[in-house]
């Protein structure tokens, strides 16, 4: 049977040093709780350090990811403001191509019927001259009110991606300010209800 010798007792920490170590561990734990765990898990940041160190973004990311999984939409943002790798559309995928010819001084539109959050990729090209255009949208029953997204003068082509900020019709109005007829052809591909000429 082993008995503790006096020399072994000298190696053991004293009650005072054990108390100091315990209080130090509790203090470090409390600091971590307030600056890291509470901002990341509960969105509560009483010191503001959680926001400085980026822990508060973990909470908002978890909330938006859960919301996107519940609603079936993929518009949640990841840390650092990056878009998620998968966006899930509410409409089936479609591709459309339309064209119209504008006489000198004439204007015309092509629009897409879209729900809020619907997206498409687009490209349009003018042959025979340049056009002035206004890419815009209006909600249902808006009357003469509309929201402009992109306006250009003396253009022959434009392309990009578009996400509908609200439900309604979204598209382009082109005007031929030249002296010869101009044919505008537009191609769209994405998730929207329809493409049409008003």
Buried (B, 14 or more C-beta within 10 A) or exposed (E): EEEEEEEEEEEEEEEEEEEEEEEEEEEEEEEEEBBBBBBBEEBEBEEEBBEEBEBBBBBBBBEBBEEBEEEEBBBBBEEEEEEBEEBEBBBEEBEBEBBBBBEEEBBBBBBBBBBEBBBBEBBBBBEBBBBBBBBBBBBEEEEEEBEEBEEEEEBBEBEEEBBBBBBBBBBBBBBBBBEEBBBBBBBBBBBBBEBBEE
